[in-house]
Structure formats: C-alpha cells, structure tokens
Amino acid sequence: MDQNVEARLKELGWMLPASPKPIAAYVPAVRTGNLLWISGQLPLCDGKLLATGPVGSAVSLEQAQRAAAQCAVNALAIVHAECAGDWSRLQRIVRLGVFVQCGAGYGEQPKVANGASELLVQVLGDVGRHARAAVGVNALPLNATVELEMVVELA
C-alpha cells in the first residue's frame, strides 16, 4: 500500500483527523486475525456533524454523499492509528456497511454510499475496492444522516 494516503486525501480536499473516540460504550475497532472491524463512524468533522436528518427531505443527496465520505475518512483515521501510521499494513478494504437515514419510499441509499466508496478508491486505488451494503434506516445516533462501518484486511 502506498504510504502517501494522507497526501492523496489532502489533494482531494480532506484531512485525516485524529482517530475518533467512541460516543458510547464500545471500542473504535477490534482486530481478529488479519481483519480489523471498525465500529460505526458518523460524519463528524471538528466535533460537528456534517449532516443531520433524513436524506431526501432535510439533506440533499450531495450533502449525504459528502457526509458518507467523511465517515470513510474517519474510519481511515482508525486504520491509521491501529497500524501505527504504517499504511503498508493495509492490504484492502473488505466491506462497508452504510446506513442512511431516510423516509419511507426513499431508494437512493446506494448513491449516498457511493460518496464513501468512490473516495476510498480515489485514495487507495484497487486496495479501496470493497463489498458493500447500503441500508435505509429511520434514525441514527445523534440524528446523523449517515453512519458507516468498515472491515479491512491488515498484514
């Protein structure tokens, strides 16, 4: 894995934050074997949510996609911390679970999740390609518009 992940993020207009702290009774990530399971990440930037409320009514698709990308950046910050800054240990992004707060009848969850998926491929190349689920829900913690969980393979 290319060691210039932070430089690539910066080129795309993102900054890798410090590893986010849990907002409840859980740990940011658990490693079992060569898999790192990252707890759900909200679109927090500098302690504030980028988007709150349901996509399609309170939040536009574009805002929700940016929020999903922020969730992915936050998950990468946890990977960075777990690897002690050694990006060469990241073998691949295995899976994303993307939860989208939306009303009944909304069906654009995959487009919202693309905000995260496309960012990961832009930053990591083929290492960022992954399996994914995009699921609509009626509520998320702190009224966030989107939440993302991630599984990565580490060396």
N, C-alpha and C positions, 0 to 999 in steps of 0.2 A: 504494500500500500504506500502510495506517495506520502511523504512527510509534510507536504505543503497544503494540508487540509485547511488550516486557518487562513493561509494566503488566498486560497481559492474562494473561501467564504467571503473574505473581505472584498475580492474582486466583484462578487455578486451582491455586495451591499449588506452583508451580515457580519456580525461579530460573535465569536464564540464566547459565551458567558462563563462564569464560574459554574461548576456543577450545581444544578438546582437542588435545594433542600426539600424534603418531603413536607407536605402541608398537613399530614395526619400520621397515624401510627403504622408506618411501613418504611422500608429502606428504598433508596433510589434504584438499586439493581441487585440482582442475585446471579452469581455465576455457578453453573453446574456443568462440569466437564469443560467443553470448549464453547459453550453457549452462555451469553450474557443476556438475561431477561431484564429489560428496562421498564420500570414502573411507568404508569401513565403520566404523560407530560402535558401540561397546559400551555397555552400561548402566552407565557409570561415573559416580559421584556422589561428590565429595570424595575421589577417588582409589580408591574401593572399588566393586566390582561390586554392583549391587542384587540380582542373582540369578545363581546358578551351577547347572549341572547341567541335566538334561533336564526340560522341562515335562511334566507328567503323572505324574512319579514323584518327583523331587526338588523341583520347583517347581510351585505351583498356577497355574491359568490366570490368576487375578487378579494374582499376583506377576509372571508373564510379561508381562501387558499393561502393568503399571506399568514394567517394565524396557524394553519397546518404546517407551513414551512417553519415558523418559529418553534412549534412543538418539536420538529425534527432537529433543529439547531440545538434546542435544549437537551434532547436525547444524545446528540453527538457530544455535548459537553460532559455528559455522564460517561460515555465511552472514553473520552479523553482522560478523565480522572481515573477510571478503572484501569487504563493502560499506562498510567503514569506518564502521559504525554507521548508515548511511543505508538504513533499511528501505524507502524509496520505490523503491529499485532492484530490489527483489524483485517480479517480475512474477507468478510462480506456482511452486508445487511441481509438477514434471512427473511424476516417478516415484519410487516407493520400491521397494527390494528388501529384503525382510525374511527373515532366515534364523533359523530356530527350532530349537534343539537339542531333539531328542525321540527317543523309542524307536520301533521298528518298530510300525506299526499306528496311531500317533497321527495324527489327522486334523484337529486344531483350529488349525492354523497360521494360517488367516485370522482367527480370533478373537484370537489373540495379536497379529497385525499391526494389528488394529483399535485397540489401545492407542496406537499411533503415529498412525494415520490420523485417528482421532477427535480427538486432541489438536491436530493440525495444523489441522483445520477449526475447532475451537473457538477457536484463537488467531488464525488468518489468514482465516477465512471462506472465500469461494469461491476465493481465491488458494491456499488449502491443499488443495483437491481435486486428486487426482492419480491416475495409473495406478499399478498395484502388482502385485508378485509376492510371494507368501508361500510359502517353501520349507522343508521339514523336512530337517534335517541331523543326522548322528550326533555331531558335535563342532564346537566353535567356539573361537577364541582365548581363552586364559585360562579355559577351561571356562564361558564366558558362556552364559547361557540364550538370548540373542537378540543379533543384530547387524543393523544397518540401514545401507543405502547410499541416497543420495538424489541426484536430479538436479533442479536448479532453473533457472529462466529468470531472467536478470537484464537490466535495462535498461542 
